[in-house]
Amino acid sequence: MSVRESVPVEELVERVLERVEDADEELVSRVISEVGPVQREFVIVDEDRCVGCKICYEECPVDAISEPDHSTPPEIDHESCVICRLCAKSCPVNALSVVRGEARVEDDRVEIELERVEVVRRKIEVREARLDESRCVKCGLCLQICPVDAPDLEALEIDLDRCVGCRACEHACPVDAIRVRRRLEPPEFEREVRLDESACIGCGVCVEVCPVDAVEVRGDVAEIDYDRCIRCAECARNCPADAIEVREGDEG
């Protein structure tokens, strides 16, 4: 998926003036016209697909996702999000996507390009899915929320061959009649994070910004624990010595 849009610089200046009190129009126009290309990734939520299973909320390492339920999809706090992609990788119904955007000024217009980043989805092993017939009141909410029609209210059971282990039914059940046991497989990563020890100055900034404590400084040189690392690239974005390189899988 790729989307292109062209916005006049004048229109963008007007948007800034509307949102920023006492902003100087001439200064805003000059800054926008002189800024270089800007790239950013962000997470979007497909509210029609979301079933409120809470996996994204539970897996986010920086608490950047609000807790959803069967009627309210999650919201992403883009200021807190570190773009580790774990939420999108973990979503069993593909309701979360990572989008990469680039904006650049050409003449009197801002050219914007958006493309979806393909992520490796995590596998979920369903170990048990049980419906307690002594508790079930056959309200049908589980069937309404399930994305794969796994609950069978006539037989009072859940079809394990269909169940994707999202636990949306368990969370939504008003009488706690459903129990789902699952295991999320470890995530696979599309990008690599590599440290150039010869360029590292041992400042410790990477240690401070890592959200999962995967970096430490030993002997004045940083060391990355790749078993912990979630490839969010916060260390690379903040390294003052450009000693950390991030490479996408499709970059060869």
C-alpha positions as CSV (number, residue, x, y, z in Angstrom):
1,M,0.0,0.0,0.0
2,S,1.4,3.4,-1.0
3,V,-0.4,6.7,-0.8
4,R,0.8,10.1,-2.2
5,E,-0.5,13.5,-1.4
6,S,0.6,17.0,-2.3
7,V,-0.2,19.9,0.0
8,P,0.5,23.6,-0.8
9,V,3.0,25.2,1.6
10,E,0.5,28.0,2.2
11,E,-2.2,25.5,3.4
12,L,0.3,23.9,5.8
13,V,1.3,27.3,7.2
14,E,-2.4,28.0,7.8
15,R,-2.7,24.8,9.7
16,V,0.2,25.6,11.9
17,L,-1.1,29.2,12.6
18,E,-4.5,27.7,13.6
19,R,-2.9,25.3,16.1
20,V,0.0,27.4,17.5
21,E,-1.0,30.5,19.4
22,D,1.0,33.7,18.5
23,A,3.0,31.9,15.8
24,D,4.8,34.2,13.3
25,E,3.5,33.5,9.8
26,E,6.7,34.6,8.0
27,L,8.9,32.5,10.4
28,V,6.6,29.4,10.0
29,S,6.7,29.7,6.2
30,R,10.5,30.0,6.1
31,V,11.0,27.0,8.4
32,I,8.7,24.8,6.4
33,S,10.3,25.9,3.1
34,E,13.8,25.2,4.3
35,V,13.3,22.0,6.3
36,G,14.8,18.8,4.7
37,P,12.9,15.6,4.1
38,V,11.2,14.2,7.2
39,Q,10.7,10.5,7.7
40,R,8.6,8.8,10.4
41,E,6.8,5.6,11.2
42,F,3.6,5.4,13.2
43,V,1.0,2.8,14.1
44,I,-2.6,3.0,12.9
45,V,-5.6,1.0,14.2
46,D,-8.3,-0.5,12.0
47,E,-11.3,0.0,14.2
48,D,-13.5,-2.3,12.1
49,R,-11.1,-5.2,12.5
50,C,-10.3,-4.7,16.2
51,V,-12.0,-7.1,18.6
52,G,-10.7,-5.6,21.9
53,C,-8.5,-8.6,22.7
54,K,-5.9,-6.5,24.6
55,I,-2.8,-8.2,23.2
56,C,-1.4,-4.9,21.9
57,Y,-2.0,-3.3,25.2
58,E,-0.4,-6.1,27.1
59,E,2.6,-6.4,24.8
60,C,3.5,-2.7,24.5
61,P,6.8,-2.2,26.4
62,V,6.3,1.6,26.9
63,D,2.5,1.8,27.8
64,A,1.8,3.8,24.6
65,I,-1.5,1.9,24.0
66,S,-4.8,2.5,25.9
67,E,-6.6,-0.6,27.2
68,P,-9.3,-1.6,24.7
69,D,-12.5,-3.7,25.2
70,H,-15.1,-5.3,22.9
71,S,-16.7,-1.9,22.2
72,T,-13.7,0.5,22.4
73,P,-10.6,0.1,20.2
74,P,-7.2,1.0,21.6
75,E,-5.7,4.5,21.1
76,I,-2.0,5.0,20.3
77,D,0.0,7.6,22.2
78,H,2.3,8.6,19.3
79,E,4.5,10.7,21.6
80,S,5.3,7.7,23.8
81,C,5.4,5.1,21.0
82,V,8.9,3.9,20.1
83,I,7.8,2.1,16.9
84,C,9.0,-1.3,18.0
85,R,6.2,-2.8,16.0
86,L,5.4,-5.4,18.6
87,C,1.7,-4.4,18.7
88,A,1.3,-4.9,15.0
89,K,3.3,-8.2,15.1
90,S,1.1,-9.5,18.0
91,C,-2.4,-8.6,16.7
92,P,-4.2,-11.8,15.8
93,V,-6.7,-10.1,13.5
94,N,-4.3,-7.7,11.7
95,A,-6.1,-4.6,13.1
96,L,-2.8,-2.7,13.7
97,S,-0.5,-1.6,11.0
98,V,2.8,0.2,10.8
99,V,3.0,3.0,8.3
100,R,6.1,4.8,7.1
101,G,5.7,8.4,6.0
102,E,8.0,10.9,4.3
103,A,7.4,14.6,3.7
104,R,9.6,16.8,1.6
105,V,9.2,20.4,0.3
106,E,9.3,20.8,-3.5
107,D,8.9,24.3,-4.8
108,D,5.7,25.7,-3.1
109,R,4.2,22.3,-2.2
110,V,4.8,19.6,0.5
111,E,4.9,16.1,-1.1
112,I,3.8,13.4,1.3
113,E,4.2,9.7,0.7
114,L,2.8,6.9,3.0
115,E,3.5,3.2,2.7
116,R,2.6,0.2,4.8
117,V,5.5,-1.6,6.5
118,E,5.1,-5.4,6.2
119,V,5.8,-7.0,9.6
120,V,6.2,-10.6,10.5
121,R,3.1,-11.6,12.5
122,R,3.6,-13.6,15.7
123,K,2.1,-17.1,15.9
124,I,-0.2,-17.8,18.8
125,E,-0.4,-21.4,20.1
126,V,-3.8,-22.1,21.6
127,R,-3.4,-24.6,24.4
128,E,-6.9,-24.6,25.7
129,A,-10.3,-22.9,25.0
130,R,-13.0,-23.9,27.4
131,L,-16.6,-22.7,27.8
132,D,-18.1,-23.5,31.3
133,E,-21.6,-24.7,30.7
134,S,-22.5,-24.2,34.4
135,R,-21.8,-20.5,34.1
136,C,-22.8,-19.7,30.5
137,V,-26.1,-17.8,30.0
138,K,-26.0,-18.0,26.2
139,C,-26.1,-14.3,25.8
140,G,-24.2,-14.6,22.5
141,L,-21.7,-11.9,23.2
142,C,-18.8,-14.2,22.6
143,L,-20.1,-15.2,19.2
144,Q,-20.6,-11.5,18.3
145,I,-17.1,-10.6,19.2
146,C,-15.2,-13.6,17.9
147,P,-13.5,-12.9,14.5
148,V,-13.6,-16.6,13.5
149,D,-16.9,-17.9,14.8
150,A,-15.2,-20.3,17.2
151,P,-17.8,-20.4,20.0
152,D,-20.6,-22.9,19.6
153,L,-23.5,-22.0,21.9
154,E,-25.5,-25.1,21.1
155,A,-22.7,-27.5,22.0
156,L,-21.4,-25.1,24.6
157,E,-17.8,-25.4,23.4
158,I,-15.2,-23.5,21.5
159,D,-13.8,-24.9,18.2
160,L,-10.0,-25.2,18.8
161,D,-9.5,-25.6,15.0
162,R,-10.9,-22.1,14.5
163,C,-9.8,-20.3,17.6
164,V,-6.9,-17.8,17.1
165,G,-6.3,-17.4,20.8
166,C,-7.1,-13.7,21.0
167,R,-9.1,-14.0,24.2
168,A,-11.6,-11.4,23.0
169,C,-14.5,-13.8,24.1
170,E,-12.9,-14.3,27.5
171,H,-12.6,-10.6,28.1
172,A,-16.1,-9.8,26.9
173,C,-17.9,-12.6,28.7
174,P,-20.1,-11.0,31.4
175,V,-20.2,-14.2,33.6
176,D,-16.6,-15.4,33.3
177,A,-17.6,-18.6,31.6
178,I,-14.7,-18.7,29.1
179,R,-11.1,-19.6,29.7
180,V,-8.4,-19.5,26.9
181,R,-4.8,-20.5,27.5
182,R,-2.4,-19.5,24.8
183,R,1.3,-18.9,24.1
184,L,2.7,-16.2,21.9
185,E,5.7,-17.3,19.9
186,P,8.8,-15.0,20.2
187,P,8.7,-12.2,17.7
188,E,10.7,-12.2,14.5
189,F,12.3,-8.9,13.4
190,E,12.5,-7.3,10.0
191,R,15.3,-4.9,10.9
192,E,18.8,-5.3,12.4
193,V,20.4,-3.0,15.0
194,R,24.2,-3.1,15.0
195,L,26.7,-1.3,17.2
196,D,30.0,0.0,15.8
197,E,32.3,-0.4,18.9
198,S,35.0,1.7,17.3
199,A,32.7,4.7,17.0
200,C,31.0,4.3,20.4
201,I,32.1,6.9,23.0
202,G,30.5,5.1,26.0
203,C,28.3,8.1,26.9
204,G,25.4,5.9,28.1
205,V,22.6,7.7,26.2
206,C,21.6,4.4,24.6
207,V,21.3,2.9,28.1
208,E,19.0,5.7,29.2
209,V,16.6,5.5,26.2
210,C,16.3,1.8,25.8
211,P,12.7,0.8,26.9
212,V,13.6,-2.8,27.7
213,D,17.0,-2.4,29.4
214,A,18.8,-4.2,26.6
215,V,21.9,-2.0,26.6
216,E,24.6,-1.5,29.1
217,V,28.1,0.1,29.0
218,R,31.0,-2.1,29.8
219,G,34.6,-0.8,29.7
220,D,33.5,2.5,28.1
221,V,31.7,0.7,25.2
222,A,28.0,-0.1,24.9
223,E,26.8,-3.7,24.6
224,I,23.4,-4.7,23.2
225,D,21.6,-7.8,24.5
226,Y,19.9,-9.0,21.4
227,D,17.8,-11.5,23.3
228,R,16.1,-8.6,25.0
229,C,16.3,-6.0,22.2
230,I,13.0,-5.3,20.5
231,R,14.6,-3.4,17.5
232,C,12.8,-0.2,18.3
233,A,15.9,1.7,17.3
234,E,15.6,4.3,20.1
235,C,19.3,3.8,20.7
236,A,20.2,4.6,17.1
237,R,17.9,7.6,17.0
238,N,19.5,9.1,20.1
239,C,23.2,8.1,19.7
240,P,25.2,11.3,19.5
241,A,28.1,9.5,17.8
242,D,26.1,7.7,15.1
243,A,27.6,4.5,16.4
244,I,24.4,2.4,16.0
245,E,23.1,1.4,12.6
246,V,19.6,0.2,11.8
247,R,19.0,-1.8,8.6
248,E,15.7,-3.0,7.3
249,G,15.5,-6.5,6.0
250,D,14.8,-5.4,2.5
251,E,18.0,-3.2,2.4
252,G,20.1,-6.3,1.8
